[in-house]
Amino acid sequence: MKEQIIRIFGQDVYQLITRYTDIETSNTAILSTSTVFNIEHFAHAKNHSIVNLRRINDIRFINKFFEAINSRLVPNGIFIGCVEPIDARKQRLLNKYPFLLNYIYYFFDFIIKRVFPKFRLTKRIYFFLTRGQNRSVSRAETLGRLYSCGFEVIEELKVNNIFYFVARKTGEPAYDPDPSYGPIVRLRRLGKNGKIIKVYKFRTMHPFSEYLQDYMFHKNKLREGGKFNDDFRVSTIGRIMRKFWIDEIPMIINLFRMEIKIVGVRPLSMQYFNLYPKDMQERRLKYKPGLIPPFYADMPKTFDQIIESEKRYLDRYDQYPLRTDIVYFFRACWNILFRKARSN
């Protein structure tokens, strides 16, 4: 087994596998498969580790595959797998063909493999043409799917443009019946009195990125403005949309539903909300969140300054609700138009 792994995948991959598993024991299943059938029939229910050396790009139902692996692992069991991420895929295709022809080929590959799966009608065409093989999958989507299926990523390694991951089983899969994959996403956010609301936005992140809040906080930390450093979850198109506020347009739906108001504290995910001090958590839940947060009026730079900015807004709002919202609205508009405040 050692010689085969080294010959086909390389010494670095072999060392990664043996750091976390004992490949000689019956408690480790080493496979190269794209089907749930093989997981269910060749991996017993008490595996300490499962290694699958087939790229997840060739798996049609990725989450069902990850869920099957989860069910075959003991608590804290190890899953090692791999993917060709979209940046490596792009480089491979551009290097494969002569100049100009390579960009034409990549353009159609981008449309078929990345755009088609995001729309209901073209999604059927995509699966008819590809049968789910050789999919275009980002690193963010890979990690997000792992977290949604009850895993925690503990190590990552890139070898010959293939991204290998080591994941530990932390619990049961989320079994999300309505995962966000299309161009418009509905993000679970905390509203007034702790009610969960679905905030509408145009997608700016890769699919399943919403499951990576804890990962991003522990790996990348927060930068100036309360956003994450090196946020690889945001796509290239997403950065452009955020720069011109296009991603916020669907939130008008929430405004019409009276789930948010024009000015107010930002609706937060549970993971980000948990970063706040307890007193501020309790206070925030007393108010309806807003489309335009006080952040754009004050332009704070650190997370602590963001909290202080929201406190000042809520203090003033308690005294003069309408006047406060009007003042903050025009201050935010001024900063957006003339001081280049942006949704990063």
N, C-alpha and C positions, 0 to 999 in steps of 0.2 A: 504493500500500500504506500509506504514512504517513497519508494522509487517512482511509482506512477504519479503521485502528486507533484513531486519535484520536476519530473520530466515534462508533464503537461502544463502545470501552473506555476512552477518556479519555487526556488528555495524560500523566498520571503513569505509566500502563501503557506508553505508547509510549516514554517516557524510560527506564523500567526495561529494556525490551527492547533499546533501542539502546545502553545502557551495556555490554551483554555480547555483542551480535551486530551484524553488518552485514546489514540486511534486504535489501540490494540484490544480494548475491552469491548464486551458485548453491549455496554451501556451507551456506546457512541455509534450513531448511524451515519455513514458517509455515503452520500447519494449524488447523482447528477441527473435531476429530473425536473420536469415542468408540470407534472400532474399530481393532483390531490390523491388519486388512486394509489400511486407508489408510496406516498407518505403514509397513508392509512394501512398499507399492506406490508411494507418493508421496514417500518419503524414501530417498535412496540410501545406500549403506553407508559413505560417507565424509563424512557431515555434520559440520561444526564446531559447529553448533547446530540445535536443533529447538525451535520454539515452538508449543505447542498451547493455543489459547484457549478450548477447550471445557472446562467444569468436569469434574473427575474424578468428581463426584457422579453423572454420567450414564454412567460406564464400568462395565460389569458385572464384568469380570475386570481389576481395577486393576493387580495385580502383573504379569500377562502383558503388559499395555499398557506398563508401565514397562520390562519386560524387552525388549520389541520396540524401544523407543526407545534403550535402552542398546546394543543390537546395531547400531543405525544411526548411532552416534556414534563419532568418533575418540577416543582417550584424551584426557582432560581436556576433552572436548566439553561444551557447555552445553545443558541442558534447562530451558525455562521453561514453567510450567503454572499452573493455578489451581484453587481449590476454594471452595465455600461451607461454612465450618466450622459445627459444631453450634450454637455460641452465636449466630452470625449467622442461622442457620436459625430458631432459636427466636424471636429478635426479629422476624424477618420474618413468621412465622406469627401471633405475638401482635398485631402491628400490622395484619394483613390482615383480621381479623374483629372484630366487636363484643366488648366485655368479656363474660366468662363463656363465650360461644360459642367464643372464641379459645382458652381454656384446655381446653375439652372437645376441640376439634380437635387441639390440641397433645398432649394425653394420648394419643389414639389414634395420632397420628403417631409419638410416642415408642415406643409399644408395637410398632407394625408395623415402623418403620424402624430402631429401635435394639435392641429386645429380641428380636424374631423371628429376626434373622440369627444370633443367638448360640446357638441350640439346633437340633439336627439336624432334628427333626421340623418345627418352625415355620420353619426356614430355607427348606425347599421351598415352603411356603405363601407366604413373603415373595417369593421370586423368581418364583413363579407370578403373584402379584398385581402386581408392579412391573417385572418383566423387568430388574431391576437399574438402573432409571432413577431419577433424583432421590434418590439414596442419602443417608443421614445419615452424614457423615464428619467426624471431629474433626481438628483441626490436628495433634495428636500422631500419629494414625493415618497421616495424609498424609506427615508427615516420616519416620515409622518405615518406611513402605513404600518411600520413596525410598532410605533408607539400606540397606534389605534388598535393594534392586535395584541396588546398586553406585553410588550417588550420594552426594555430600556437599552439603548445603544451604549456600549462601554468601550469600544475601540473601532477605529476606522483606518483603512490602509488602501492606498492606490498603487496598483502594480500593472504596468503595461496598459494604462488607460482603463483598467477595470477597477471598480471601487468595491472593496471587500468590507463587510461589517461584522462585528461581533455583538450579539444582542443577548441580554439576559431576560428570562421570563419573570415578570413582576406580578402578573395577575391574569385575569380573564380578558378576552377581547371586548372592545366596546360594542361590537355588532351594530354599528351605526346604520339605521335603515335609510338614511337620507344624506349620504356623504356629499360634500360640495365638490363638484368636478367641472361644472359648466362655467360660462362667462360671467354669470351673476351668482354671487354666493350669499347665503344667509348665515350670518355669524351669530352664535349664541353669546349674548351679552346680558349683563345685569342691568335691569331697569329699576324703576321706583319700587320701594318696599321689597327689593330682592327678587322681583319677578323676572324670569328669563324671557328676553325678547329676541327675536330674530332680526338682526340689523342687515339690511340689504346693501350690497356694494358690488361694483364691478371687480372681477377677480384681478388682483395684482400679484398674488403669490401662487406658487406652484400648488397643485392639488395636495390635500392632506396636511398642508403646512400648519393648520390651526392646532394640530396635536403636538407641535414642537415648542410651545411656550416655555415649559420647564427646561427642555433641552437648551434652548437659546439662552435662557437666563443663567444657567450653570456653566455653559461653554463660552458664551460670547459677552455676557454682562451688558449693562446699559451704557449707552454713550450720551453725549450732549443732546438734550431735548427729550430724554426718556425713552429713546428708541434703542434697539439692539445694535451692537457693533457687527459689521460685516454680515448683514442679514441676507444670507444666500437664498432665503425663501422667496424673496421678491424677484419676479422675472424681469427681463429687459423691457418688455412692453409695459409691465406694471410700474416700473420706475418713471416712465414717460407719463403714464396716466396719473400718477401721484403728483408729479411736478405741476400738472395743469388742473388738478382737482377733479379730474374726470371720474375717478373711482368713487367719489362721494355722491354722485348724482342720484343713484337709486335710493339713497337714504330719505329722499322726498316721500317715498312710500311710507316709511316709519313716521314721518311728520304728519301725513294725512291720517294715519291710524292713531295719532295722538299718543304714540309710545315715546316720542321725544319732542322737545321744543326747539326753537331756533337757536337760542343760546343756553348753554348749560354744561355741566361737567361731562366729560367724555364717557360714553357707555363702554364699560370695560369687560374683558374676558375674566373668568373666574381666576385664572392663573395670575394675571396682572393685578387684579383686585387684591389678591392675597399678599402682594408686596407692600400694600399700604398698612400703616399702623392701625391698630384696632379702633381707636376713637374716630379716625377718619373713615374707616370702612362703615361704621354705624351711621355716621353723619351723611355720607354720600347717598346711602340707600333711602334717605328721606326725601330726595329730590328726583324729579324727572330729568334724565340725561338730555344733552343737547347736540344739535347738529354742528354748531360752532362752539368749541370749548374755550374757556378763559386762557388756555395756552397761547392762542393766537393774538390775544390782547396784551399779554405780559411777556411772551416769548422767553420763558425760563429756560435755563441751560441744563440743570441737573435734576435728578429725580426728586430730591428734597425741595428744590425750588418749585417744581411742578405742584407738589403737595401744598406748599405755602400759597402759591397762586390760586389754587382751588379754594383754600380756606378763606382767603380775602374775598374772592367772588361770592362765596356762600354767606359770609358775614354781611356783605353789602346787600345781597339779595334778600336776606331776612328782614332788613330794614326798609329797603326801597326796591321791590321786585321789578316793576316795569322799567323804572329809570335805570337800574343797574344793567338790565339786559340791553337797553338801547345804547348806553355808554359802551358796554363791552362789544356790542355788535359793530359799532363804527370804529372803535379802536382796532378790532380784529381785521375789518375790511381795509383800513389804512395800512396795517402791517403786511397784509397779503398782497395788496396792490403796489405798495411803494417800498416795502422793506423785504420783499421776497420771502415772506414766511410761507413754508410749503409743507404739504402732507408727505413726510418722508417715510 
